[in-house]
Amino acid sequence: MMRYSTLLLLTTATMLSGQSQTSQLIKRPSLQTGAIFKRWTTEANRKLDEFVVPLVVHVPVTERVSLSLLNTPTHAKLSGADTSFSLTAFTDTRLSAAIVLGEERALLNLGVGIPSGPTTLNINETRVAQEITAHALAMPTSYFGGGLEFSASLAAATEWGEWIIGGSLGGSYKGSYIPMAGSAKYLPGPEIYVSIGFDRPLGERSRIFGDIGYTWYGKDKRDGKNVFQADGKINFSLAGIWAAEIWQLSAILENRFKRQSPFALNSGLSVSYGNELDFSAELARQMNPQSAWLISSALKFHSISTSGNGKALVASLGPGWRTNLSAKLQMEIIARFAAGKLDDSRILGGEGNLGFVFQF
């Protein structure tokens, strides 16, 4: 199902631990890139920084087939009063194909994750990797490298009056790797997910859409022995776009229902998450046919996990600007400021995004 997005939401594709799927067939070749810097500080004067350069290439092969390539060079740094740890690397490279089936009512997505990011981390790099995975912090990149990965999904939709009803089914298999120096090989479990959704126009300029999905996780193995298995996850989203002559409001509400048992990160460490409710909205005012001013906001409300952490309430707000520099080049700039609490500690954050889309 299509979701509300802006230019800089291409950064969500850097979360390679999820299913990075193509939601629609690419009609024109394009290069998406930019720069994102994000910083969080705590009351204890600890700082967590991350700088990423998303690289996404889309290439249509035929009228029914398109290819996409993704990688994200990243530098992350965790520092305190007397210590400083960093992690600089490429992520794994993601190659995916979207194939239209039948009378354009079904879409097959095939993907392969090619190991190019680090897996065997030292103890200091592992500390950084642990920090950037906190969901409430929403760091641009939270996953670097693992074993060879294969994924596939099939989505289909049909019209029912003014409604478009659809669904998808897919899964992924990940190969083994060595997460830390001196550790045994780690083999993440397979994943299978299913979702159903809807899309309904509300007049000529507005629409509402949403979906609900379930993900099943297989057992993770270390040195051939079962070590982790996460409980199934239910994900719900509801979004809408409301547009007038010069104004447009976009909003999305997402909820990930609580995972009761822990699962493992690419570092091979066990973590768990509580229920996560996220809301984001963007208000745009068109200044002329080429440019618009933006106001971007978000609110995250996360409950405590079974491991006793992850409780968060974080709000963010900031201005932005979107423009067409030429018929082929688009640019977007957004600055966000955030504040809230994470595990009963006050946190402050700032983020600057600069993104470009060049269509050939």
Secondary structure, DSSP 4 states (H G I P E B T S, - for coil): ------GGGGGGGG-TTS-----S---S-EEEEEEEEEEEEETT--EEEEEE--EEEEEE-SSSEEEEEEE--EEEEEE-SS-EEEEEE---EEEEEEEEETTTTEEEEEEEEEP-S--SB-HHHHHHHHHTT-GGG--S------S-EEEEEEEEEEEETTEEEEEEEEEEEE--B--BTTPPPEEPPPEEEEEEEEEEE-SSS-EEEEEEEEEEE--EEETTEEEE-PPPEEEEEEEEEEE-SSEEEEEEEEEEPPP-S-EE-TTS-EE----EEEEEEEEEEE-SSSEEEEEEEEEEEE---TTS---EEEEEEEEEEEEESSSSEEEEEEEEEEEEEETTEEEEEEEEEEEEEEE-
